[in-house]
Amino acid sequence: MIRVDNLHVIFPGFCLKDINLSINKGEFFVIIGPTGAGKTLLLEALAGLAPIESGRIFIGDIEVTNLPPERRNIGIVYQDYALFPHLTVLENIKYGLHFHKIDKIEAQSRLDWLLDLLNLRSLLKRHPTNLSGGELQRVSLARALMINPAVLLLDEPLSALDTNFREEIQTVLKKLHQETDITFLMVTHDFSEVFSLASRAAVMNKGKIEQSGELEEIFQRPLSPFVADFVGMKNIFSVKFKKNKAFLNDLELELGVNSEASHGYLAIRPEDIVLSKKKLMQNSFQGSVFKLLNRGFYHEVHIRTGETIFRALITKSVLFELRLKEGDRVFLSFKPKAIHIF
């Protein structure tokens, strides 16, 4: 397990503040957040590669706060692979053994396991300059795992890969997680990777953890406007509450539950808004389509209702069925349970 207590890291022009995390042994945990949030700096602090101002770091029951990197039992995989170009694949994989005492028989057994698992036997004599992106990342994984770490840190390991290689490495990571008791901590900005690999996550912003917990909590019940916006709740409004109603400009919304607060925020995911030519449910409001954005498999529709602008996400088939175009009048509807208040 990983435990971080009140961690402070000061870096030129930036700092991590009051970082508290608890990650279970064998868990696959992800850290998400915008560029510049401090995600990579946090990994480097855990690995002993960035100086810590204050706070404590535990790996299992052992405090590693003041231990050098080679004594923390941590492997790290970078986005840019960080392989030595003058060394062969085999030499790169075995490089960590210079700093970690592992029995020769055990080391050979582990090497054989990794070469088979990551399909690297045919590449051993080649150099990194002659490898594809997927091959480079598999070598980088093998090098990090060769020392038999308790924790594997992954700094956006898939972001530099094309779609095919990304799926390949994602499959490898799933298999590694299933076959080992290693604790995985990965930084990513790709939500598909989050849902494919992890069960829990933390959202970082400006050097702080805004929220951590189960994925459903973060994506369906964010605790702040920042988290709500970051996880895709494009409809975020400041409102007044009165019992089971919310008042948004000239609109009255049914919440389905009583609010104890008199004012706050509500958020609705764009995919939870239904568009139709007639009123469908409790929260139905007529408005005008003023923007249509093609998002690939979906279309984002902006609807102005009085003083309020809502964003809905609909499929191409719904767009075709409704024959929507800018300027059309349309009803937008959402169930009370689709409203998240905070």
N, C-alpha and C positions, 0 to 999 in steps of 0.2 A: 504494500500500500504506500501511498504518498500522502504526507501531511505537511501543509504549509501554514505556519502561524505568524500572522502580522508581519509579512515580509515587506521590507522597503528596499528598493534598489534605486540608487541615484546614478544617472547616466548623463553625459553632456547634453543639455537641452531637454531632458526627459527624465521621468522617474516612475517607478511602480510604487503604489501606495496601498497599505493595509490589505495585502493579498492574503486571503485565507481560503484554503482548499483542502478537501479530504477525498482521496480517490482510493477505491477498494483494490485489494490485491487481485490481479488478473482482469481488471476492468479495462474496457476500451473507452477512454474519456476524450472528449474533444474540446478545444478552446476556439471560439469563433469571435469575430469582431472586425471592425474596419481596419484598413491599412493605417499603421502608426499607432495602434491601440496598445502595443507593448507585448504582444503575444510571443514573438521570438525572443525578446529580452527575458521574459519569464522562463522560457525553456533554458536559455543560457545560464540564468541564475540557478536553476535546479541542477544543471549539469556541472556547476562550478566554474563556468566560463565568464561570468560577470560578477563583479564584487558586490557584496551585500552590505547595505548600511545597517540594517537591523532586522530581527525576526529569526525564525528557526525553520529548518527543513528536516523532515524525517523520511527515511526510506525503510519501511517496516518499522521495527522498534529502534532503529539506529539513527541517531542524529548525525546528519552529514553536513551541517551548515558550514563548518570550518575545514572539512576534508578536501583534499585536492581532487580534481576530476577523476583520476584513475582509481581512486578508492571509494567512489560513490556507487559502484555497481550499476552504472547507467550507460546505455548505448544511445547514440543520437544519429539521426538521418536527416540530411539537409535537402532542401529543394534543388540546389545545384550540384548535388551528389558529393562534392568535396573529396573526390578521389585523387590519388597521386598519378599524374599523367606518365611519369617515367617508370612506374611499377606495373607489372602484369596484374591481371585479375587476381590470380592466386596470391601474389605478394600483397595486394591491397586488402584482400580478405583476411590474411593472417597478420596484418600490421599491428593490430591491437594486442597481440600476444607478447609483443616486446615490453608491454607495461603491465600485463596481468599474468600472474603465475597460475598456469593451468597444466595439469598432468598431460604428458605427451599423448598417451593412449586416449584420454578423454578428449583432448583437442582434435585428434585425428577422427575420432568418432563423431564429434560435433561438426567437423568440416565435411565429412561424408554426408551427414544428414542435411546440412545446408545446401550442398551442391546438388543433391537430388531434389530437395524441396523447391529450390529456386531455379532448377534446370540450368546450372552453370558449368557443367563438366566440359562442354565443348568450347568454352570461352577462356579457360584458365591461362593460356599462354598469350592471349591478346592484351592489348593496352587500351585504356579508356577511350582514346581518340578514335578507335575503330569500332565502338559499340553504339547501339541505338539508345534512345532515351530510356526505354523499358529495361534494356540490359544493364545500363548504368545504374538505374535505381535498384535493380535486383542485387547487383554487386555491393552497392552501398548498404543495403539491408543485411546482406551476408556479413559484411565487415562489422556492423554494429552488433549483430547477434553472435558473432564468433566468441566473444568474451563471456557469453552466458549471462547477460544482464538481468537484473530484477525488474528494471524499468527501461522501456524503449521510448525515447522522445522523437517525434516525427514533425519536422517543420515544413508544412505544405509539401509533402513528398510527391503529390500527384499533379501539382499545378503546372509544371513545365512539360507535361506529357500530352500527346494527342489522345483522342478518345479511346482508341484501341489499347494503347499502352496503359492508359489510366485504368481501364476496366481490368486489365491483366494484373496490375499491381494491387488493385483493390481486392481482387480474388486472393492474391498471395497474402495480404494482410489479414483477411478473414480466416484463412487457413492457419496462419501463425497464431492468431488469437485463440482459435479452437484447440490447437495442439500443444500449447504451452501455458504456463501460469504467469507469463510476463504481464506486467501492467503497462498498457499502452496509453500514451498521452500525445495527442496529435493536434497540431494547429492547422486549420483549414478555413477557407472562405466559401467552400462549395457545400451547399445544404444537402445535395444528393449524397455526398460522402458522409455527412453527419448521420443521416438516416440509415444509410447502408451499413455503417460500421459501429456506431456508438449507441449507448443507452442513456448516457448522461452528458451534459455539456456545461460550459461556463461562457458567458458573454462578457468580453472585455471592451472597455472604452476609456481612452485617455489615462491609461495606467491603472485603472481600477476594474474590479470584477463587478459588473452591474447586476448579474443574476447567475445562479448556478442551480442545477437540479436535473430532473427528468426532462427528456426532450418535449414531452407533451406539455409540461408546465411552461417551459420557455416559449414554445411556439404557439400555444393556445392561451396561456395565462401570464403574459409578460407583466413585470412589476413596475415598469417605467415607460414613458413615451419613447425613449431612445430604443429600448429593447423591442417594443412593439413595432417601431418603424424598421429596425434592423432585420427582424424575422419576417417582414413582408406584410404586416398589417397596415395597408396603405391608407385606411380610413381611421384616422386618429383625431379626436375632437375634445376640446375642453367644454364641459357641460355642467349644468346644474341638476341636482337630483332632488326628487321629492317622492319618498316611499319607493314605489315600483316603477317610477317614470323618470325619464331623463329629458331635459329641455335643451335642444340644440338650435340656436337662433330661433326661427319660427316653427320648428318641428317639435312634436311631442312623441317620444319613443317609449314603447312598452319594454321593460327590462325583464319581466318574469320573476324577479327577486327584488326585495326591498334593499335600498342602499342606506347605510347608516350615515354616510357623509352627505353634506349639502351641496358639495361641488367636487369635481375631479375630472377624470378622463374616461372616455369610452373608445374602444377600438373594435373594428369589424374587418375580418379578412375579406379581400376582394372576391375570392371564390365562393364566399358564403352569401353574396348578394345575387338574387335572382332577378333577371329582367323579363318583362312580359308586356303584352299589349293591354292587359287589364289588371285590376287589383287582385292580389292573390292571398295575402295573409295579414296578420295584425299590423305589422310595420310595413306599410306600403305607401310609397310617395311617388307622385308623378313629377317628371322632370324632363329636361331637354338634353339630348346627346350633343356635346360640343367638341368631343375629341374621340377618335378611334385610333388605337395604336396596335400594330401587328406585332405580337410577341412570339411568333413562330407557330406553335401548336395552339396558342390562345390569342385572344384579342382583349386588350384592356380598353374598357369603355368609361369615359368620364361623363357623368351626368350632373347637371346643375339643377338643384331643387331649391328654389328660393335663394337664400344666401349661402347655401351649403353645396359643396361639390363632393360627390361620392365617386369611388372608383370600383368598377366591377370587372371580374375576369371571366370571360365566357369562351366556349369552344367555337371553332369555325362553323360547326353544324348549327349551333344556336344563332350565330350571327346571320347565317344564310336563311334560317327558318324565320327569324324576325325581320330580315331584310333591313337591318339597321344602317342608317347613314347619318352623318352629322346634321343636326337640326331637327331630327325626329323627336316626337314626344313618346315617352316610354315610362312604364312603372318599374321602380326598383323596390324589391321586397327582401326582408331578412327576418328570420325567426328571433325571438327574444334570447334564445340560448346561444345565438351567434354573436351576441354582444358581450364583450369583455370589459368590465369596469375596474378602474383602479384610481 
